[in-house]
Amino acid sequence: MKQGDWVSIMIPNADADHQLLQPKRVRLHVTGILQLSGQLDHSFAMIPMQDAQQYLEMAAA
C-alpha cells in the first residue's frame, strides 16, 4: 500500500437486539503512511473523528 491508494474497511454492524448484521463497507483514501515499527503497522489506521462518527452513525459528542 502507498499514499494515494484506496482501501476498504469493514465495520461490524448489529441491530437493536444485538443480532449481527452484514458489516458496513467503507472505502478510504490513503493520504499518508505511519510506520510504527511493530505489529500495529498491519492493522492500524487513523481517520478524522467526524468521519468515524459518520461511519458509525453517532452524533457528535
N, C-alpha and C positions, 0 to 999 in steps of 0.2 A: 504494500500500500504506500502511496505517496501523496503529497499535497496536491489537491485538485481532484482526487478520486471521489467516487460516491460509494457509500456503504449502506447496507440495510441492517436495521436492528429490529429485534422482535421484543415487544413489551408484553409481559403476562397480563391477561385480562380475565376478570371474574364478574359475575353478576351479583345482585344484592344478597343472594343466598350462598355466596362464595363458591358457586359452581364454576369450574374453569371453562372459559370460552376460547375461541380461536384467538391467538395472540395478535396484537396490533403490529403492523409492519410500518416502519418509518424509514425513509431514505434520508441520509445525512451527507452533507458535502464536507470533505476533509479540508480544513483550512490551515492546519498545521500539525506537526508531529511532535509529541512529547516523549522523550526517551527517559525512562526511569531506571534502566539497567537492572531489571528484576522481573519477576513473574507477572507483575501487574501490566507490563507492556502489552501483553497479548489479550487482555480483557478489560481495559480501562479506556473510557472516553469521557471527555468533558464537553458539556453543552451549556448554553446560557440557561439560567434558571427559568426565565419566562417561556422558553421553548419547552423545557421539561414539564412545566406545569400545563402547558397546552397539550402535550402528548398524553399526559395522564388525566386530562380533563379536570384539573384542580384550579380553584380560584386563587388569585394572587394573595399571599398572606402578608 
